[in-house]
Amino acid sequence: YPQVRYEIYSADGDDIREKLNRGELDFGVLLEPVEAAKYDCIRLPYRETWGLLLRRDDPLASKEALGREDILSVPLRMPRREIVQDNLPSWFGVSRGMLKIFAGHTLLNNAALLVEAGLCCAVCVSGAFALRGGGDLCFRPFAPERTTGHMLAWKRNRVFHPAASRFRDYIRDALAD
């Protein structure tokens, strides 16, 4: 379909869901969990591991995985998504108030600048770090391991342009194989 053109919009899950809800996007790739009542979804075959982005010279970088005491000891730059800010403390059995939340972020590239400056560590998924590249930064997963999946989501009962319907069907068929 050489005449089909795509516009790709990058943002955090909250922004993508807002645009899906307003009909400004046909599809969004979201990290789970996804609100099942509002969206139809196709589960994508990708898993992400949660952890911290930190400087290679940070003492925590020498560890293979980071636990409760590690995350309580450093200033954190957290994803803006409320669900992540609610889940992270529960993963480690602490209250949100026990975390040293330095700032929030929507996209990791912005957070990485403060991490590079040594001001904080950033909570993120491994794939976001892999896209950015290494340099003076590294990723260390949480222990116990926390993973999440990806979903291709669209607003429930959405009437699509034929090209968008074909795209959705193509993705569904390709993943069924």
C-alpha positions as CSV (number, residue, x, y, z in Angstrom):
1,Y,0.0,0.0,0.0
2,P,2.5,2.6,-1.2
3,Q,0.0,5.5,-0.9
4,V,-0.6,5.0,2.8
5,R,1.2,7.5,5.0
6,Y,1.7,7.2,8.7
7,E,2.1,9.9,11.3
8,I,3.9,8.6,14.4
9,Y,3.4,10.4,17.6
10,S,5.7,9.6,20.6
11,A,4.5,10.4,24.1
12,D,3.8,8.7,27.4
13,G,0.8,6.4,27.9
14,D,-1.4,9.1,29.5
15,D,-1.0,11.4,26.5
16,I,-1.6,8.6,24.0
17,R,-4.8,7.5,25.8
18,E,-6.0,11.1,25.8
19,K,-5.5,11.3,22.0
20,L,-7.2,7.9,21.5
21,N,-10.2,9.0,23.6
22,R,-10.5,12.2,21.6
23,G,-10.2,10.3,18.3
24,E,-6.9,12.1,17.4
25,L,-5.1,8.8,17.0
26,D,-6.3,5.6,15.4
27,F,-4.0,3.3,17.4
28,G,-1.6,3.5,20.4
29,V,1.0,1.2,21.7
30,L,0.6,1.2,25.4
31,L,2.4,-0.6,28.3
32,E,0.1,-2.8,30.3
33,P,-2.2,-2.5,32.2
34,V,-4.6,-1.1,29.7
35,E,-8.2,0.0,30.7
36,A,-10.1,-2.9,29.2
37,A,-13.5,-1.1,29.3
38,K,-12.4,1.7,27.0
39,Y,-10.2,0.0,24.5
40,D,-9.9,-3.0,22.2
41,C,-6.4,-4.4,22.1
42,I,-4.0,-6.8,20.5
43,R,-1.3,-8.1,22.8
44,L,2.1,-7.5,21.2
45,P,4.9,-10.1,21.7
46,Y,7.2,-7.8,23.6
47,R,8.0,-7.7,27.4
48,E,9.7,-4.9,29.2
49,T,11.7,-5.1,32.4
50,W,11.4,-2.3,34.9
51,G,14.5,-0.9,36.6
52,L,16.6,2.2,37.1
53,L,18.7,4.3,34.6
54,L,21.8,5.4,36.4
55,R,25.3,6.6,35.8
56,R,27.9,3.9,35.2
57,D,30.0,5.4,38.0
58,D,27.1,5.2,40.5
59,P,27.8,2.6,43.2
60,L,24.5,0.9,42.3
61,A,25.8,0.2,38.8
62,S,28.0,-2.6,40.2
63,K,24.9,-4.6,41.2
64,E,23.1,-7.0,38.8
65,A,19.7,-6.0,40.2
66,L,18.3,-3.4,42.5
67,G,16.1,-4.0,45.6
68,R,14.1,-2.1,48.1
69,E,17.0,-0.5,50.0
70,D,18.6,0.6,46.7
71,I,15.5,2.5,45.5
72,L,15.0,4.1,48.9
73,S,18.5,5.4,49.0
74,V,18.5,7.5,45.8
75,P,16.6,10.5,44.4
76,L,14.2,9.2,41.7
77,R,12.9,10.7,38.5
78,M,9.6,8.8,38.0
79,P,7.5,8.3,34.9
80,R,4.5,10.7,35.0
81,R,2.0,7.9,34.7
82,E,0.0,7.6,37.9
83,I,-0.3,3.9,37.6
84,V,3.5,3.6,37.7
85,Q,3.8,6.0,40.6
86,D,1.2,3.9,42.4
87,N,2.7,0.5,41.5
88,L,6.3,1.1,42.2
89,P,6.0,1.5,46.0
90,S,3.7,-1.5,46.2
91,W,6.3,-3.6,44.3
92,F,8.7,-3.0,47.2
93,G,6.2,-2.9,50.1
94,V,6.7,0.8,50.9
95,S,4.5,3.9,50.8
96,R,4.9,6.5,48.0
97,G,6.1,9.0,50.7
98,M,9.1,6.8,51.5
99,L,10.5,7.3,48.0
100,K,12.7,10.3,47.3
101,I,10.9,11.4,44.2
102,F,13.0,14.2,42.6
103,A,10.9,14.9,39.6
104,G,8.6,13.3,37.0
105,H,9.2,12.7,33.3
106,T,7.2,11.8,30.2
107,L,10.0,10.6,27.9
108,L,13.3,9.1,29.1
109,N,15.6,11.3,27.0
110,N,14.6,14.3,29.1
111,A,15.1,12.4,32.4
112,A,18.5,11.1,31.2
113,L,20.0,14.6,31.2
114,L,19.5,14.9,34.9
115,V,20.8,11.3,35.5
116,E,23.9,12.2,33.5
117,A,24.3,15.3,35.7
118,G,24.3,13.0,38.7
119,L,21.1,14.5,40.2
120,C,19.0,11.4,40.3
121,C,18.2,8.0,38.9
122,A,15.3,7.4,36.5
123,V,12.7,4.7,36.8
124,C,12.2,3.2,33.3
125,V,11.8,0.1,31.2
126,S,14.7,-1.6,29.6
127,G,13.5,-0.9,26.1
128,A,13.4,2.8,26.6
129,F,17.0,2.7,27.7
130,A,18.0,0.4,24.8
131,L,16.6,2.9,22.3
132,R,18.5,5.8,23.9
133,G,21.9,4.0,23.9
134,G,24.5,3.6,26.6
135,G,27.2,6.2,26.9
136,D,27.8,7.1,30.5
137,L,24.5,5.5,31.6
138,C,23.4,2.0,32.3
139,F,20.2,0.2,33.2
140,R,19.8,-2.1,36.2
141,P,16.6,-4.2,36.7
142,F,14.6,-4.3,39.9
143,A,14.7,-7.4,42.1
144,P,12.3,-9.1,42.3
145,E,12.0,-8.7,38.6
146,R,9.0,-6.6,37.3
147,T,7.9,-6.9,33.7
148,T,5.1,-5.5,31.6
149,G,3.7,-6.2,28.2
150,H,2.7,-4.0,25.2
151,M,-0.7,-3.7,23.6
152,L,-1.8,-2.1,20.4
153,A,-4.9,-0.3,21.6
154,W,-7.8,1.6,19.9
155,K,-10.9,3.2,21.3
156,R,-13.7,0.7,21.6
157,N,-16.4,0.9,18.9
158,R,-14.2,3.1,16.8
159,V,-15.2,3.3,13.1
160,F,-12.0,3.2,11.1
161,H,-11.0,4.4,7.7
162,P,-10.5,1.3,5.5
163,A,-6.7,1.8,5.5
164,A,-6.7,1.8,9.4
165,S,-8.9,-1.3,9.4
166,R,-6.5,-3.1,7.1
167,F,-3.6,-2.1,9.2
168,R,-5.3,-3.5,12.4
169,D,-6.1,-6.7,10.5
170,Y,-2.6,-7.0,9.2
171,I,-1.1,-6.7,12.7
172,R,-3.6,-9.3,14.0
173,D,-2.9,-11.7,11.2
174,A,0.9,-11.3,11.4
175,L,0.8,-12.0,15.1
176,A,-1.4,-15.1,14.7
177,D,1.2,-16.6,12.4
